[in-house]
Amino acid sequence: MAEDPKWELAILATVQGFYEKLLQESVEGEVPVPAGLETVSLQGETDVGEILGTMRRWLRLLDMAISPAMLRRALDGEVDPEIAEAMLRYFVRKKDHNEPDRDKTDLVVTFLYRHPRVPGQWEQRGYGLDGSLPLSPFEIALIEILADADLPPLPEEHVQILRRFDSLEEQVFRFRDFNALLESGIIQTVRQLKQTLDNSFFNPGVLATIAPYNATFGGKFDELFRAASKEIKAFADDLEEQGGTILGSVDGVDVTVDQVKGMDENGLLQLDYYDALDKFRRVSKLKQTLENKPPVKPGAKAARPAPAPKPAAKAGNVVSLARPAFNLKAMRKAVTAQQLAAEETKLLKVEESVRIFVRVADPKFRQVVPMRFFNLTLTPAEADAYCADYLEEKSLRAGVGRVLLRLVAVTARLITELEELKRANNSPSIWKLHADSLVTLIEIGSNAAENSERVSNLAAQRGQSQQVEEIQTSLNKLRDYSGIAERTLNGSVEAKTAAAGAD
């Protein structure tokens, strides 16, 4: 598409003005501008081609100076949508994109979605003359804004990634606790999906899918974070009335009442969620600590000291802390819907991580997937299933593929939790958390095994002996690790290195 130099110059001049304003606020003074790029020069008769070259170089420098975090803070309700639209055009029209470009585009398009020119503009829906559902109003607006950008069509694998955002948005709606949101891994999953889209990220259809998700997630994140912060500050007020100063400990560091009272929620929320995860986790851990051991309120009786723990029991060369009896059968019956939902989120994350690795890895090495504590070895059939583009079909091969994906994910999670359990052997409270996860996984694995047997029987009826063998091979691995988990929890074996059998 032929470029209109004056139109491009107008876009770049708008971005330049906005960038320079941000830098002036940061350095608290004027920012020197290259000769010929002063605002007054852009208004006169100039050699557009020459000035464009200078402007592009200047903006490349400003791009390095303006971080996504600075842009996040600057994009508030006072920014003119015209400026945001010019910035969107600038980022999308770039010849070469880097990660900061994607992050900045993400922020700008979400700002445009959150601040329509007319309230409710993006919520209006209608039908075409043929009865079909047309494009969303927001996507139509983006197509118009980016009409002069040269964008390639979306490949099918990227269309499949976009379809995941509806279910991810539904998951976000269900979160009721700040810690549950952080521990779900959804922040990392979405960031990984965005990176996987590569240059397709800048397509109007992609941006129109991502912006509503961002708005939903941002609203829920802010809501849960502020609720957690309010609860922590209430604990701090209670402790201050008693004359206390140390509210709790996070990662071995004491947190004081003054630190909590000085916590700037608005400042934290302006940080990038992914880059600031450690800060948000500290807030979440402090809230959990206070819930488990809240400050004693004025006038309340001091709690009776807990009985001293039983001495460690020795078994050969193994030393382990005494723990309460663990009734696996009763625990499986007590698994809640919330526990199942939380684990399903983790399983989706495992599936997506394995899928991404298998699809981009050298075919010679794609069957060995590096995990946190071990290497997950896939069978050829499992690796093929993770590369399949037919899983949405209503066919036997799609059913077999979906079964293999689930068996691999549950097995990988079992091995991970067994390894976590082993590492928590001397910390009963953390050991219990991982034990609960194992119980949930055993229950999920049992359901997955039943479904696998149904699909295996169907394949056998149709004479597909190879598919039966593929399912049974994966199912046997799941049963092996489920058995290790059950014996470990029942105390018949010590928590052992499960990774040894995963290689």
C-alpha positions, 0 to 999 in steps of 0.5 A: 500500500502506497504511503502518504508522507504527510499523513505519516508525518502527522501521525509521527508528530502526534506521537512525538508530542505525547512522548516529549510531554512524558519525558518532560514530566519525568526529568522535570524540565524541557527535552532538547528536540533535534533541529527541524522537529520543533512543533513550529517547523512541522507547521510550515512548508518543509521537505516532508521526505527529509523530515520524516527520516529525521523524525523516525530516528528521533522516535526510535530514540524516544521509544527506548526512553519511554517504557511500557510502565511510563505509558501505563501511568500516562494513559488515563481518562484525560488523554485525547482518544485522537492521540491514542489512535495515532499511537496505535497507528504508529506501533502497528505500522512499524516495520519491525516489532519488539516486545516493548512495542507489543506491550505498548500496543496492548496498553493503547488498544485497551485504553481505547476500549475502556474509553469509547468516544460515545459511552456504550459504543462497543456494547451495541450489537446488530445483525447483517441483512443475511442474518449473520452476526457482523464484526464487533463495533470495536473491531470495525473501529480498529479496522478503520483506524488501521485501514492504511496499515499493511497487515498479513492475514491471520494464520489458522493456529493464531485463530485457534489461540484467540478462541481461548480468550473467551474461556480465559475471560470466564475464568477471570469472572469466577475469581473471588480471592486475590491469592487464587488469582495470582496462584492460578497462573493466568497472568503468565498464561496470557502473556505467553499466548500474546508472545506466541501470536508474534506479529499477528498480535498487531492485527485488528481482529487480535487486538479486538479480542485482547482488549476486552479480556484486558479490561475484564482482567484489569477490573477484577484484579484491581477489585481483588487487590483493593479488597486484600489491601483493605483487609491488611490495613484493617489488621494493621489498625487493630495491631496499632491500637494494641501498641504493636509494630510488627504485623507479620513476616513475608519470606523471612522479612518483618512487615511493620504497621507503618509500611502497610499504612504507607502502601500505595495501592494506586502506584502498585496497580499502575505497574505491569502485572507480570513485572510486578508479580513479586510485589503482588505476591508479597501482599497476598502472602501477608494477607494469608499470614494474617488470616491464619494468625490475626493480631489479637484484638483489644480485650480479647483473651490471649490464645492458648499456646499450641502444644509443642510438636512431637519430636521428629521420627527417625526411620533408618536414615530418613528424618521427617516431621510428625504429621496428623493422620492423612485419610486419603479416602475421606480427603477425596470425598471432601474435594471441593468444586473450588479445588477442582476449578483451581487445578483445572486452570493449572492443567490448562497452563500445562497443556498450553506450555507443552503445546507451545514447546512441541510445536516450536521445538526441533522435531528430533527433540520435541518428545522431551519437554523441560519442566520445572523439576524434570524432563517430561518424556512424550510418546510419539502419539502424545507429541502428535496430539499436541501438534494436532489441528483437528481437536475440535472435530467430532471424530474418533481421532479428535477424541483420542487426541483430547484424551492424550492431552489430558493424560499427559497434563494430569501426569505432569502435574502429579509428578510436579506435586510429588516433587514439591511434596518431597521438598516440603518434607520438613515443613508440615503446613506447606506439605499439607498444601501440596498433599491437598493438590495431590488429592485433587489430582488423584480425583481428576486422574480417576475421572480422566482414566474413566473417560480414557477407557470409554474412548479406548473401548470405542476405538477397539470396537472400530478396529483401531488397535493402534489408537487403543495401544496409544491410549493405554500407554499414556493411561498406564503412566498416569496410573503409575504416578497416581499409585505413587501419590496414593502410597506417599499420602497413605504413608506407605512410602516416603515422598520420593523423586518422581522425576526419575521415572519421568525422564 
